[in-house]
Amino acid sequence: MLDGSAGRFGGPGKTLGMHNVFSIRNPGQDSFSIRRFWIELELADGRKCSSDISTATYTQPMDWLYAEGIGVPKDENIAVDIWFKP
């Protein structure tokens, strides 16, 4: 959840740091591959910044015919590390 008016990501008390973990749930247990995660921000003064791009590819379920990259079991969330440089 992004609350632009309050400048917070994830609701009250949640903030972004140098290291963030983006999590994807797949309750419908669909088959897919996904990659190239990043976060883009517009700061209060109008400047824009971006995190590093996570280039790993994740596939769910791990035994899918078209699987590539890191296989994630269908009952687990995909968790991606996203980093900002100082």
Secondary structure, DSSP 8 states (H G I E B T S, - for coil): -EETTTTEESSTT----SEEEEEE--TT---EEEEEE--EEE-TTS-EEE---EEEEEEESTT-TT--SEE--TTS-EEEEEE---
